[in-house]
Amino acid sequence: MSIQAQCPKCSREFQISETWIGKRLKCNKCSEVFVVTRASVSVKSQALPVLQTADEEVVPLFPAASDTQPAWQENVPRVRPFKASDVFHATFSKSIESLSDTGAAAKILFTNPAEGVREAYQKLGKSKALQVAICCLILFDVSILIDGYQISRNEEAWSIPHTIFERVYRDSPISFYAKLSIVAAIPLLSLAGAMFTIRSIARGIGSWQSDMFVGGIALVPFAVVILASNILGIGNVEFILFLYLVVTCLHVLILFHGFRDLCGLGSGFASYAVPGAIILSAYLTKVVLFSLLT
């Protein structure tokens, strides 16, 4: 049976089913939410569609719980009210999980930086591997910024870089750091681009996330040595050169296993792909460096 309900705010009348007595309804005209009570309704002889007037509907808003519910509501799950604490808890749990996976991958790479490339990537997955690549880029960027500042301020540094860096820094320190940040991104992007190009030509496997991941972790040893060299100073140049020799070997091994294990290339093809990627990366970095700082 249909009954007639009236909005207490705008006095708009609606034809609804008697099953909605005790439920909360929302007026389509003024958006007032009200509870339908028996005292506020009158019975109509004709049977009309539920929640239907001649021109529009009345939308129910979270009906109150009762022993009897409309048929359409029987199998509809209740929506849990939004809580900011739920978002914080989910974000915190996801961050802890990401840090845990990243720590496990870092442990794999530290114990076996060459052959552990594939295992670390599989441990992380595409999205987390891309996040690790971005973190590696930030670390490398910071090391380049610190090294550039030291070169610009240290008169004992190599004469040509010192002269160029000092002039650019003196003209505009903000522009100096901005240009160095751009330069620091070139090695990673060029390595990833070279891996993508070679992988596409050779019809290998992998993805652009894996290319970024390999390029990122291949630069981490250089970032560590650059930071260490600024701490040790120019007086320990022999030891610094030894460290650069070690990290160059690690760089080559990481790229080789990236091409072989993640790109699916043969060992022979990967052996030639590595020097090609390094030469391309070094050349593009030099071009961008001197175009920005000269």
Protein Blocks (a to p, Z undefined) as FASTA:
>chain_A
ZZddddfklopacdddfklgoiacddfklopacdddfklpccdfbdcdehiafkbccdde
hiaddfbdcfklmmpccdddddfklmmmmmmmmmmmmmmmmmmmmmmmmmmmmlmmmmmm
mmnommlmmmmmmmmmmmmmmmmmmmmmmmmmmmkbcfklmmmmmmmmmmommlmmmmmm
mmmmmmmmmmmmmmmmmmmmnopaddfklmmmmmmmmmmmmmmmmmmmmmnommlmmmmm
mmmmmmmmmmmmmmmmmmmmmnopafklmmmmmmmmmmmmmmmmmmmmmmmmZZ
